[in-house]
Amino acid sequence: MGAKNLRLLNTKLALYLPIIVASFAASTTNINAMQSYYEDSGFVAIEAEKFSTQHLDAKRRWLVFSKNTPAHNLADSDNTHYHDASNESYIEILPDTRSNHHEALVRHENFTNKAGTMAVLSYPIYFETPGKYYVWARAYSTGSEDNGLHLGINGQWPESAQRLQLCEGKHAWTWSSAQRVSTNHCGTPNTIYIEIPHKGVHTIMVSMREDGFELDKLLLTKDKDYVPTGKDKSETLNKPKHLQEKTQLSKVTDYTRILYAVDDFTIENTGEIPYYQHKAENALAINAVNTTYRNKFAHAEYIVQAKDVGSHTLNLITLAETDGESTYIVSINNKKIGEFTNPETSDDYQEIYFSMKGVELAKDDIIRVSSKAVTNGKIPENGGTAFARGRWRALVFSRND
C-alpha cells in the first residue's frame, strides 16, 4: 500500500473510529447513537480518542492508535504506546517534524502558540454543576518539543486553559495540569482550568500547540487538590436507560388518530347493558358475572370532531379471550360498517385487529362500538363455564392506501 493510501486510511480511522467504538459500546437498540459524556459529582473523565469532531486539520491531524491501527508512513519520532494506554487506545498529532530542539521550528505548521488554529477536537459534555474545573491530561512525551497543547470551551480559548505543558515523566503516560508561562516553561502543577458558566451541554476543545503530542485521557475536576494516578477514573459516559417499549397496540405502526376505548368513548346509557372499564388492560369489558349481562350487546359511542373528518381506514383492536369468542359490531349513525368475531386463542388478552377501509366521516357522526359476553363452554367456573367479556381496547384511524 502506498504512502498516500496509508495516509488516507489513517485519516479515516481517526475520523470514524470514535463513532464506531461508541456505537458498539452503546446499549442495543433499534437506533444506535454516539454515546455522550457527562459530569459525575464534579468529575469528567474523557477517553481522548472518542472525540466528536475534528477541524482545521489540513496540516496536522489527530490520529487514533490502537492494536488494530495499520502502519503509517507519516513523520513520527517514536513507536506506538497503546499497550499501557487507557482503553488501549490514544491519539497523536501527526506528522511530527519537531520532537526536539535540533529540528526546525515552523510556525503554524509544527508549532502554534495561538490556541484554536490547528487540529481542533471537540468533546460535548453535559454539566450538572457549573464552576471552575481543573483540567488534567494523560500524555506521552519522548522529546522536548512534543509536550504542549491548548484547551478551550465552546469555541473560546481562555488564557487559563492554554499551553498545558508536560515536562516530567518522559517515555511514560504521565498526568499534567501545568501551564507554561514565560517565567517557568514547565509550569506550575494544577494551574490549567476551565470555567463552566452554567448547567447544560458545553463543548470542551483541544487544539495543537506542538506536533507529536500523544493524548490518552482528559480529566476535569472541581477538586483543586485532586491528583490523578495511573489510568485513574473510568470515562464518564452517559449510560442511557432503555426507553419504555409499548406493551399495547403493538402492531399499530402507522396511524393518524387513536381513540382509546377507556378514554375517548362514552359508555353511560348507550347500550342494552353497561360496559365497565378494565383499566389494567386499558379496555372496555362486560361484567359477565351478572347473568343478565350475558349474550347481550354493550355499546360505547364517540362523536366525530371536525379534525376527524375525511376518509379513513378504521382498525378495531379487540382482546381475544380463552373462555369465549366475542362478536363486535362497528356502526356509524346506526349503520353497520363492520361485524367481527374473535378467533379462538390460548393466549388471554391477545390483541386482534379488524380493519374497515374507505370509511367516510363527517362532523358529529356517531361511531358506535358494540360487543357481547359469550362462552365457548371450555373453561369451568362456579358450576358452569366462564364467559369472555367482549373486551376491546381502541379504534385506530389510519390513512387510506
C-alpha positions in Angstrom: 0.0 0.0 0.0 1.4 3.4 -1.0 2.1 6.3 1.4 -0.9 8.3 0.1 -3.3 5.4 0.6 -1.9 4.8 4.1 -2.4 8.4 5.0 -6.0 8.3 3.7 -6.7 5.1 5.7 -5.2 6.5 8.9 -7.3 9.7 8.4 -10.5 7.7 8.0 -9.6 5.7 11.1 -9.1 9.0 13.1 -12.4 10.4 11.9 -14.6 7.3 12.2 -13.1 5.0 14.8 -14.5 7.1 17.8 -18.0 6.8 16.2 -17.7 3.1 15.5 -16.4 2.4 19.1 -19.1 4.5 20.7 -21.8 2.8 18.6 -20.8 -0.7 19.5 -20.5 0.4 23.2 -24.0 1.8 23.2 -26.8 -0.3 24.6 -28.5 -2.4 21.9 -31.5 -0.5 20.5 -33.1 -0.1 17.1 -31.1 3.1 16.6 -27.6 3.4 18.0 -26.5 7.0 18.7 -23.0 8.1 19.7 -22.6 8.0 23.5 -22.2 11.3 25.3 -20.1 12.5 28.2 -21.5 13.9 31.4 -20.2 15.4 34.6 -20.4 13.0 37.6 -20.2 14.6 41.0 -17.7 17.2 39.9 -15.6 14.9 37.7 -15.5 14.3 33.9 -13.2 11.6 32.5 -12.8 11.5 28.7 -11.1 9.0 26.5 -9.2 11.2 24.1 -9.9 9.0 21.0 -13.7 9.5 21.5 -13.8 13.0 20.1 -16.9 14.1 18.3 -15.4 16.3 15.5 -12.0 17.4 14.2 -11.5 20.6 12.3 -8.6 22.7 10.9 -6.6 19.6 10.2 -5.1 20.2 6.8 -1.5 20.4 8.0 -1.6 18.3 11.2 -4.2 15.8 12.4 -5.1 13.8 15.5 -4.9 10.1 14.6 -6.2 7.2 16.7 -3.8 4.5 17.6 -4.6 1.0 19.0 -3.6 -2.6 18.2 -5.8 -2.5 15.2 -4.3 0.6 13.6 -2.4 -0.1 10.4 1.1 1.1 9.9 1.6 4.6 8.5 4.3 6.5 6.6 3.9 9.8 8.3 6.8 11.6 10.0 7.0 10.3 13.6 9.8 10.1 16.2 8.6 7.1 18.2 6.7 3.9 18.2 3.1 3.4 19.4 2.2 3.2 23.1 -1.3 1.7 23.1 -0.3 -1.2 25.4 -0.5 0.8 28.6 -2.9 3.4 27.4 -6.3 3.6 28.9 -8.7 1.5 26.8 -5.6 0.5 24.9 -6.2 3.4 22.6 -5.0 7.0 22.3 -4.5 9.9 19.8 -1.3 11.5 18.4 -1.0 14.6 16.3 1.0 13.9 13.1 3.1 14.4 11.1 5.7 15.0 13.8 8.6 17.0 12.4 9.9 18.6 15.5 10.3 16.4 18.6 13.4 18.2 19.9 15.4 21.5 19.7 17.6 20.2 16.9 14.7 20.1 14.4 13.4 23.3 12.7 10.5 25.2 14.3 8.0 26.1 11.6 5.2 28.3 13.0 1.7 27.4 12.0 3.0 24.0 10.8 4.7 22.0 13.6 4.1 24.6 16.3 1.5 27.3 17.1 1.2 29.3 20.2 -2.3 30.6 19.1 -4.9 28.3 20.5 -7.7 27.0 18.3 -6.0 27.5 15.0 -4.8 23.9 14.2 -6.2 20.4 14.6 -9.2 21.3 16.8 -11.1 18.4 18.6 -14.5 18.7 20.2 -16.0 16.8 23.2 -19.6 17.8 24.1 -20.3 17.2 27.8 -23.3 17.6 29.9 -22.5 19.5 33.2 -24.9 19.4 36.1 -22.6 21.6 38.2 -21.2 24.8 36.9 -18.0 26.4 38.2 -14.2 26.0 37.9 -12.9 22.7 36.7 -9.2 21.9 36.8 -8.0 20.0 33.7 -5.5 17.2 33.7 -4.2 15.5 30.6 -2.7 12.0 30.5 0.0 12.3 27.9 3.2 10.7 26.5 6.3 12.6 25.5 9.6 11.5 24.2 11.3 14.8 23.4 11.4 18.4 24.4 9.1 19.7 21.7 6.2 17.2 21.7 4.7 18.1 25.0 2.3 21.0 24.7 -1.3 21.6 23.7 -4.1 24.1 24.2 -7.6 23.6 25.7 -10.8 25.6 25.3 -14.6 25.7 25.7 -17.4 26.4 23.4 -15.2 27.8 20.6 -13.4 30.1 23.1 -9.8 29.7 24.2 -9.4 31.3 27.7 -5.9 32.1 28.9 -6.4 29.8 31.9 -6.6 26.7 29.6 -3.8 27.5 27.1 -0.3 26.0 27.0 -0.7 22.8 29.0 2.9 21.6 29.4 4.3 18.1 30.2 8.0 18.1 31.3 8.3 15.3 33.7 7.6 11.6 33.1 9.2 11.2 29.8 8.7 7.8 27.9 5.6 7.0 30.1 2.0 8.0 30.3 2.0 10.9 32.7 -0.6 13.3 34.1 -0.1 17.0 33.8 -2.1 20.1 34.7 0.7 22.6 34.5 0.6 25.8 32.4 3.7 27.0 30.6 4.5 30.7 31.5 7.3 32.9 30.5 9.0 32.6 33.9 8.5 28.8 34.1 8.5 26.8 30.9 7.5 23.6 32.7 4.7 25.4 34.5 3.2 25.0 38.0 1.2 21.9 38.6 -2.6 22.2 38.7 -2.8 25.6 37.0 -4.9 24.7 33.9 -8.6 25.3 34.4 -11.8 26.0 32.6 -14.9 27.8 33.9 -18.2 26.1 33.2 -20.7 29.1 33.0 -23.9 27.3 33.7 -25.6 23.9 33.8 -26.1 22.2 30.4 -24.1 20.9 27.5 -20.7 22.5 26.9 -18.0 21.6 24.4 -14.5 21.0 25.7 -12.0 21.6 23.0 -8.4 20.6 22.3 -6.0 22.1 19.8 -2.4 21.6 18.7 0.5 23.5 20.2 3.3 21.1 19.3 3.1 18.2 16.8 3.8 14.7 18.1 1.7 15.3 21.3 0.2 12.0 22.4 -3.0 12.2 24.4 -4.7 9.3 26.2 -7.3 10.9 28.6 -8.6 14.2 29.9 -9.8 14.6 33.5 -11.8 17.6 34.6 -12.4 18.0 38.4 -13.8 20.7 40.7 -11.4 19.4 43.4 -8.3 21.5 43.2 -6.3 19.1 45.4 -7.2 16.0 43.3 -4.2 14.4 41.6 -4.9 11.6 39.2 -2.8 8.4 39.1 -2.4 5.6 36.7 -5.4 5.3 34.3 -7.5 6.9 37.0 -11.3 7.2 36.7 -13.3 5.3 34.1 -14.8 7.5 31.4 -17.9 9.3 32.5 -20.1 8.2 29.6 -23.8 8.6 29.7 -25.5 5.2 30.1 -29.0 5.7 28.8 -31.8 3.7 30.3 -33.9 1.6 28.0 -36.8 3.5 26.6 -40.1 2.1 27.7 -41.4 -0.2 25.0 -45.1 -0.3 24.3 -47.0 -3.4 25.5 -50.3 -2.5 24.0 -51.4 -1.7 20.4 -48.1 -3.4 19.4 -49.0 -3.7 15.7 -50.1 0.0 15.4 -47.3 1.5 13.4 -48.9 4.0 11.0 -51.9 6.0 12.2 -53.4 9.4 12.3 -55.6 9.1 15.4 -56.1 6.6 18.2 -59.4 6.6 20.0 -59.0 4.7 23.3 -62.0 2.7 24.5 -61.5 3.8 28.1 -60.6 7.5 27.5 -62.5 8.6 24.4 -65.7 6.7 24.2 -68.9 7.4 26.2 -70.2 4.3 27.9 -73.1 5.5 30.1 -76.7 4.9 28.9 -75.7 3.8 25.4 -76.5 0.0 25.3 -78.7 -2.8 26.5 -76.2 -3.5 29.2 -73.3 -1.4 30.5 -69.6 -1.6 29.9 -67.1 -1.2 32.8 -63.5 0.0 32.5 -60.9 -2.8 32.8 -58.1 -0.3 33.5 -55.3 -2.9 33.8 -55.9 -3.8 30.2 -56.9 -0.3 29.1 -60.1 -1.9 27.7 -63.9 -1.8 28.0 -65.5 -5.0 29.2 -68.8 -6.5 30.3 -69.4 -7.9 33.8 -70.4 -11.4 32.8 -70.8 -12.4 36.5 -74.2 -10.8 36.2 -76.1 -13.4 34.3 -78.4 -10.9 32.8 -75.5 -9.3 31.0 -74.6 -12.4 29.1 -75.2 -12.7 25.3 -76.3 -9.1 25.1 -74.6 -6.2 23.5 -73.0 -3.3 25.3 -72.4 -0.1 23.4 -69.9 2.8 23.5 -70.0 5.9 21.4 -67.8 8.6 20.0 -68.9 11.8 18.3 -66.8 12.7 15.3 -65.0 16.1 15.7 -64.0 18.4 12.9 -60.4 17.2 13.0 -61.6 13.6 12.3 -63.5 14.5 9.1 -62.4 12.7 5.9 -61.8 9.2 4.5 -60.1 6.7 6.8 -59.2 3.1 7.4 -60.6 2.2 10.8 -58.9 -0.6 12.8 -60.7 -2.1 15.8 -58.4 -3.6 18.4 -60.1 -6.3 20.4 -58.8 -8.7 23.1 -59.2 -12.4 22.4 -60.2 -14.5 25.4 -59.8 -18.2 26.2 -63.3 -18.6 27.5 -65.3 -17.3 24.5 -65.2 -15.7 21.1 -67.0 -12.4 21.4 -68.7 -10.6 18.5 -68.1 -6.9 17.8 -70.1 -4.5 15.7 -68.9 -1.1 14.5 -71.5 1.3 13.2 -71.8 4.9 12.1 -75.1 6.7 12.8 -76.7 3.2 13.4 -75.5 1.9 10.1 -73.3 -1.2 10.5 -69.9 -0.9 8.7 -68.2 -4.0 10.2 -69.0 -7.1 12.2 -66.3 -9.3 13.6 -65.8 -12.4 15.8 -62.6 -13.0 17.8 -60.8 -16.2 16.9 -60.1 -19.0 19.5 -57.0 -18.4 21.5 -54.8 -19.9 24.2 -53.4 -16.5 25.0 -55.7 -14.4 27.1 -56.0 -10.8 26.1 -54.1 -11.3 22.8 -54.7 -8.3 20.6 -56.8 -8.9 17.5 -57.0 -6.4 14.6 -60.1 -5.9 12.4 -59.9 -3.5 9.5 -62.6 -1.3 7.8 -61.3 0.6 4.7 -62.7 3.6 3.0 -64.8 4.9 5.9 -66.1 8.4 5.3 -66.6 10.5 8.4 -68.4 13.8 8.8 -68.5 16.1 11.8 -71.0 15.0 14.5 -71.3 11.4 13.1 -71.7 8.9 15.9 -69.3 6.0 15.9 -70.6 3.1 18.0 -68.6 0.0 19.0 -70.6 -2.9 20.4 -69.7 -6.3 21.9 -71.2 -9.0 23.9 -70.2 -11.5 26.6 -70.2 -15.1 25.4 -68.9 -18.6 26.4 -67.4 -21.4 24.4 -68.1 -23.9 27.2 -64.4 -24.8 27.6 -63.4 -23.1 30.8 -65.2 -24.4 34.0 -66.3 -21.7 36.5 -68.6 -21.9 39.5 -70.5 -24.9 38.4 -70.8 -23.6 34.8 -68.4 -22.1 32.3 -66.6 -18.8 32.1 -67.7 -16.1 29.8 -65.5 -13.9 27.6 -66.3 -10.3 28.4 -66.2 -8.7 25.0 -63.1 -6.7 25.8 -61.8 -4.1 23.3 -59.0 -1.6 23.5 -59.1 1.0 20.8 -60.4 2.2 17.4 -57.5 3.5 15.3 -57.7 5.8 12.3 -55.1 5.4 9.6 -54.6 6.7 6.0 -56.4 5.0 3.2 -53.9 3.2 1.0 
